[in-house]
Each structure stands twice: as C-alpha cells, then as structure tokens.
Amino acid sequence: MKLILPLILGVILGYYLNLEIGIEWVWGLWLLMFVLAVSFSNTKLSFRLFFGSLSLLFFFVLGVMLIAINKSENNRHYFAGLSGANKNFYQLRLIDAPVLKTNAIQCYVSIEKVNDERCYGEAIVYLAKNNKAHGLRYGDVIATYNSFDKIASNKNPNTFDYGAYLALQNIYHQGYLNENTWRKIGNDGNVLYESLLTVQARFKNELISHGLNGKNYEVASALLLGDKTGLEFETRNSFAIAGAMHVLAVSGLHVGIVMLIVSFLFRPIKKTRNGKWIYAILVVLVIWFYALLTGMSPSVMRSALMFSFVVIGKEFERSTSVYQSIIISAFILILIDPFVIFHVGFQLSYLAVFGIVYIQPKIYNLWYTDYWLVDKIWQITSVSIAAQLATFPLGLYYFHQFPNYFLIANLIVIPLAFVILFVGILFFAFSWIPIINSFFYYLLDLALSILNNAVNWIEGLPFAALKGVNFPFYWLVGAYVIILLFISAFVRKKKRLLFAGLAMSIGLLLYQFVQKNELDARNTLIVYSLKKAVGLDIFHGTKNFFVFNQSLLDDQGEIDYQIKPNWIYKRNTDQPAKTVLLEDHYPVLYFGHQKLFYLDSEMIDRVLEEGFPNTDIVYLNDFKFIPNEILERIEANKSDVILGNQIAYGSKHYIVSKLKSNAIHDLKNDGAFQLDFE
C-alpha cells in the first residue's frame, strides 16, 4: 500500500501538470537503491528511513514516467502532429466492435498511417448509417482522406465535460465519415479477440433464437456477456434508481460467482493424478476466458487477477493475503495502462473491494445469530452497507443521486445474479442439446423476469432515490477523510479521531452554507450552447425561469446532459423552478433592468411589420440570410449580440463583418453566454 500510493500520485500529477521524466531517472533511482541495499546489509534505522524515502520517490517517478510515455500527445509519432496543412490520407483500424448509436455508428480506431508514414494514437470515428458501415467489424482496416478534429470541451457551465473525459482515456480527436469518404481495405484484428467477439455474437444469437427480447435480453447481454451497448435509457435508469446498477456492469461480483461455479463443477478433478494442478489451471483459464469475453473492463481485470492469486494460493497451500492480491492487481493494471486509474469503473471497483474486505467484517461482527438463513441475510446486508459506505461519495460526485433502497435491492439482486450466471453458463454449455438447452432457457428467462420485476418494484417505491445532489470535489475529498476518521476512531477506540471527524463534518457544512449564500445572492442570465435547440435560464438566486423552444422539448438528452447539471449545481435539484415555452411567449425577456430579444428566420416578417424592439441583447439564431435592415437596427441600438449554433457559416461571417462595433458572443465557439445582473 505504501508503494502504490506514490505510484498513483505520480500518474495523477504527471498527467495534470504535464510532467515529463525520462526512463533514465527510473533506472538511476533503481540502481541507487540496489547499491544501497547491497552496501548496507546490516541496516540501521537511519538507513531504513532513507531507503524507504528513496523507494517512495522511485515509485512516484515511475508513475510520472508511465503517464509521460503513454500519453499520446507526447509521442512524436502522434498522428495529429504528422498531419499536414493539405489533404491527408489516413489508414485506420477498428480496435473494438462498432457500436450503433441513435444517429451514427461509433467506432474506436487506431490511426496506423498518415500519408504512408507509420504513426501512433487512437481516435473516435462516427460513420453515417448505411449498409456499408453496418458491415464493418472488429479489426477492419479503412482508408479515408477525411480530417480529424480536436474533441472540444463542453460549452455549458457545470456539465459533464466529454472532451476531458476522453482525454483521460488518452483519446483527443474524432472524425465524421460519410459513405463516400472512406473504403475498407482489409482486416488486421487480433485473432484471439476476434474469436472471443465471434463467441459473444454466437451466444447473443442463441439468446435471440430462443425468443429472448426486451428488457430480459438487454439485462442478459449485460450481465452474462458484458455488452451494455443495447441497454435502453429506461433500463439503466431503473437499475440505477433501485441501487442495482452494479449487477449490469460486469465486475468482481460476477467474476467471483463464476469462480465459485467452476470451482464446484471442477472439484472432482482434484481427486485425480496431478489433479490440483489441472484444477487450478482450468479454474484460472475459465476466469480469464470470462474476463476476455466480457470486454476486460478494469474491474473485471482486477477481479480476474485477484481471484487467480486466490485460487493458486489456496490449492498450493500458500497464504495469499487478499490485500496483497488487490495491490498487486492494481499495480499490474497501472503498469499496463496508467490511464486506468481515471476510469470510474476502476475507482468504484477498488473502493468497493476495500469496503468489503476491511469494513464488512467489522459491521458483520456487530451482531450474531444462530439461524443460518438470517445469518446469510445479515452477511449480504453487511456487504451491501460496507460497499455502499466506501463508494457512495464517488457515486454522488459522478452521478448526483443515491439509491435509498440499496439494502433491499441487494438482498434480491445478488442471489438472482448468482442464479442467472449459473443457469446462463449451463444454457450456453448445453446449446448443442436442444431439450436440455430449452429447459435452461426457461429457467434463465424466468430468473431475468423476476429480476426486472423486482427492480421495477423498488424503483416505484416512494422516495426510491435521492436525485439532483450537488456534490462538488471538495465534498468528495472531505467525505472520504471523514469516513476514514470515523472508521479509525471505531477500530482504534480513539476519541480524538471521532472529534476530528465531527470537526471536519461541521467545517464542510459551514463552507457549504457560505457557498449557498453566495449563490442565493447572485442573479445570472445563462444562454446555453445547444446543437439544434434554444434554452436559457434567468436565475434569481437559486430560483430559475427556464425558457426553451419545442426542439429542446423533443430532445431529452440535451436537457439531461447540457442543462440539468447546472440546475443541480445551483438549485440542488434536477428540476427548474418555472418553465416557459418560447413559442408561447413574445421573445422579449426581462432580467433585472435589462432585456433580451430572441430572433430567428421565422420571425423576420413580424419584426419588420411591428418594428424592432430596443433591447440590450439580441439573440440571433437559425439564419441562412439576414436582412441588412435588421443588422442596421441592432447596430443603432448598440445591442450586444449572441449568435446561435444554427446560424449558417456564411451568415455568421456576414453578421460579424457588419456589426464590428457590437460585442458579439458566438455560442458555438465561445460556449454558453453568462451575465450577472442586479
């Protein structure tokens, strides 16, 4: 633990401070440590302290070096750095199966050549939907002359920054390819991974051919095969509200269940000659086959490594510490890909394991019962409490909601997950025997129906989830400090640690009170930068007047991802105080002592007939051509101008050239417009 913390710190600081340390520093420190270890075999306390400090520095430097080496933009062969000013030829290879989105097909690609020069880097490509694109598969190599754009940061306040998120996955560019701008030139995929995708596709077809559909198919694909691409929003939302989302994300729970199942099935092998070796190898192979089949997410890789150590240690009578297994698995994952520590799944997974391994026994030992069934219920309950205690601050920080009935959910979904995995394995294993296969399908469909109905029931309970929670980063850090202080006070029986935790809690609450008072005293106009719609907020403290057009009403995704996070931040709820449809309101909006006038192409005739109002701000949107008379009036009024995302490029250039003396804010390039007012 002492060595992995500086490694993680080195990765984080190396990324955010863009530190660059060459491998010679690592070799130099390692050599110095080796010389000291050999030279001073009879160690003294002062040497131990010095050597320990040097070890911490070594792992910190190693973390910085790992991120510097692996960060694509630092590589001199990064494809974006090799692209010239003229038209460039790119050769791309699909590094995963294409994902069908609402408006396009999304592909993660490796850029292999730029103008016949070998290069390095990954990107996201969106392909227009057509038969040609639908025929693509993992490993396909395509050629294109299309350009790649830097993934922009989010343009709206307090929202999820997709560009920053992808940068933490080491992806910085994206491209959009129409049917005629690319062609397939071959396939160069990894044979093993391609075979696993083929097996996964075969298992999916097996489910479909038996008639599995709807929510049952969505959950089966996610739970059994790790494929969450087919999950509808309603299904995700139901499981999230019920506190059962971890069942859909293949993780340590699933790997542990698979290990228990195969350990039971292969147990007779241990009685044969060299049975222990064969048994251990088979169990480990099945664990890794399942990990590969379900996509090798960080949580699955961690679990596969950890359970592999446990199986081998147990069979060959070696005392395998769970803590050692956890730390070694994390260390290996970071060495392979230092960006893994930025994955939400990695963070939640390791925190959940810490809660289960360290906190759960202390909770479980608080109460004892002689009844087997009651004891098992208490065991699952204590596991749920421990895992939730370790992960809830991170969940609130990322997802802004808390499932109030997580204890009830886990008592139902964990046993059902065991049943579904067990029956699912038997269903796939006996796919070649129709009668037995059909029997297991019936059991699988029944278990999935019970699971979905249970989740729907929990979701429908009153106050099923605490939604719209504003949980900033300082609360995240503070919450974990408080949790650690309270746990330490409980374990070590130290009152001063308890008082320190209480003092920290009071300090955070006071700081939150000050922040809320600042928000209450602030009035702000916000015009959001949206792709194809209009949305703006007039905030009077924490109460808002939300104005939007019909296009936004038809696009719930824009509201959820571009606007609601700001409501959560300012109001601590994901709902506005008051809403007004723009089409039902004459588009002159009053905020404080100022006025905003919204104008689009459909309103030109009315404005020319009734006269142009004298306003402080004019919001222009959805124009291919705008009359000079309108621009002259705007200039005469000396109004500030907001240019919407739906103005054609030519019109935008023309407006800017005509209104040189006006303050102009372009929503597409400059992001959301924000103005404080009295």
Secondary structure by P-SEA (a helix, b strand, c coil): caaaaaaaaaaaaaaaacccccaaaaaaaaaaaaaaaaacccccaaaaaaaaaaaaaaaaaaaaaaaaaaccccccccccccccccbbbbbbbbcccccccccbbbbbccccccccbbbbbbbbbbbcccccccccccbbbbbbcbbbbccccccccccccaaaaaaaacccbbbbbcccccccccccccaaaaaaaaaaaaaaaaaaaaccccaaaaaaaaacccccccccaaaaaaaaaacccccccccaaaaaaaaaaaaaaacccccccaaaaaaaaaaaaaaaaaaaaacccaaaaaaaaaaaaaaaaaaacccccaaaaaaaaaaaaaaacccccccaaaaaaaaaaaaaaccaaaaaaccccccaaaaaaaaaaaaaaaaaaacaaaaaacccccccaaaaaaacaaaaaaaaaaaaaaaaaacccaaaaaaaaaaaaaaaaaaaaaaaaaaaccccccccccccaaaaaaaaaaaaaaaaaaaaccaaaaaaaaaaaaaaaaaaaaaaaaaaaccbbbbbbcccbbbbbbcccccccccccaaaaacccccccccaaaaaaccccccccccccccccccccccccbbbbbbcccaaaaaaaaccccccbbbbcccccccaaaaaaaaaacbbbbbcccccaaaaaaaaaaaccccccccccccbbbbbcc
